[in-house]
Amino acid sequence: VSPPPPQKPALETVRSSLRLLNASAYRLQSECRKTVPPEPGAAVDYQLLTQQVIQCAYDIAKAAKQLVTITTREKKQ
């Protein structure tokens, strides 16, 4: 007996989670690059940068949790 076909809402949720994961990872990489000033002596706002990195990490964790939840739910069905 083959499993039922994936449900449309689950697929959209997976796609949405993967988009968030991808965008957040890209943004995290971009924010981390800002820790190296473009020129010697250039000012870097480390407090703002830290907040941006924390937000990116949160978004990555949120997307990962969504994916785990979907995967776990589908395995139980």
Phi, psi and omega in degrees: 000123180275151180292156180294154180297151180301145180278145182302312180301322179295319179297317179295322179294319178297313179300316180298316180296319179293323176296316178297316179299313181295312181297319181292321178294319178297316180294321178299315178300316180297315180296320181294327177296334181289349179290340177260111182300145181297335178217150180303135177086355178290142182283140175236127178275089185292333178293312178296317180299319178298317178297321179294318179295319177298317179296318178298315180298320177298314181296323177295315179296320179298314180296318179297319179297318178300317180295318178296317180299315180296314182297316180296318180296318182290327178293329181285338183278000000 
